[in-house]
Structures are given as structure tokens and as C-alpha cells.
């Protein structure tokens, strides 16, 4: 993308783990549209990975630790952000987690702890991050979260993650209402199946991809670069009147009944 429609904007990116991450696809698209980015990493184990990736944007790209299940780490992250900029325009939330065993058996077997953890990391973290980002979004802003169709219809084995994504989408609507007067927009991108590290953890992922190729109107799911383009659109003034929405980037699969 040659057009610098996000020139002068500052964005926070949560959720890059590796080069296959959807967060990375959107971050690259935001950067090539002119945005200056600040990244989080979760734990020392992932630091090196993320450091290597963001090195593509130059060595000056800021990168700070932030485990979103910890309020003190969130506060510390935003203190670090204030050391870099006095204004933020964009924020990407591409974070989700549930224990592996909760994505393998039946939903009815979900433990209390797995349910709590999935909602805390996958949904509540959006609220916690938005609360800290809002005072920095002095010119308004755009918050984008990643979701999936399993929030709306049953996708076997997606289990508690689907319930947490439903919570994330509802949180998006309530945040859109709260933050609208400050000209802060909050939307979700619902991506079709994409080959990411997280996706491989879902039992039956390959057959899911094949199902989209057979059933979706476009006979395919989506490409990470298309998610990036949608992320740029939602971050831009072209989406100035769009908030509280779930935008499906899934080859049209969501419209099908059979």
C-alpha cells in the first residue's frame, strides 16, 4: 500500500507472537500506511520473536512487556507508552487464550478455571486496555479487536473460546457506546480460518479450512493481507462513522445457512 492514509498516526499493537500472527499482518499494513507503532510482548519467551519481527520497521520501534491478565503490567506498559508519545490514535487487540484441554473435549466439560481464564485474557483484556488507552486518544481513535464466527454459531471444539469471543463482541458494543462521545470507535474483524500457530491448536482445523473452500460464496476463507487491508480501513477516516460492528472477512461464509 503506497498511500499513506495513516501518516502521523500512532498505534499500539497487542498480540504479535510470530510472523504468522494476524496481529503481524495488520501491524505491517498499518506501518505501510504510515502509522508509527508500539508493540507488546508477553513474557521473555516471546520477546526475541517479536523483537526480530519489529526490527523490520527499524531499531527504534518500541517494544514493551505486557501480560494482559495483570493490571500492574498493563499500567506499566502504558507508562512506557507515555514515555514515547503523548497521543495514541489506534489500538489492535489480537489476544485470546484458553487451556488446550478446553479446546479438545466437550464444552460441557469446561472447568471453572478454563472458563475464567478464557474470558479474562480473550475478552476482559479489551476493556482493561481500552480504559488505559482512552486518555491518550485525545483526537479520537480506532480500536480494533479480532474475533471469529464461533462466537455466533457452534464450531465443534472451539468450545469456551467461542463463548469468550461472544463476550468480546458484546464488550466491543458497550465500549463503542461509552467511548463514542470521545470520537473513539471500537470494532471487531471476524476472520475466516487462517493458518496461524493458534489455529493449529484447534482440533479439526484442516477440515474447517476445506469446509470454507466448499461452502463460502468466494470458495475460500481469507488471506492475512486482506485482514491487514480491513485493519487499515477501520483505522482510517474512511470508517469514521463505523463503530460497534463486527466486520466479516471470511469469503462470505457467514451469510450461508446451508
Secondary structure, 3 states (H helix, E strand, C coil): CCCCCCCCCEEEEECCCCCCCHHHHHHHHHHHCCCEEEEEECHHHHHHHHHHHHHHHCCCCCEEECCCCCHHHHHHHHHHHHHHCCCCCEEEECCCCCCHHHHCCCHHHCCHHHHHHHHHHHHHHHHHHHHHHHCCCCCCEEEEEEECHHHCCCCCCCHHHHHHHHHHHHHHHHHHHHHHHHCEEEEEEEECCCCCHHHHCCCCHHHHHHHHHHHCCCCCCCCHHHHHHHHHHHHCHHHCCCCCCEEEECCCHHHCCC
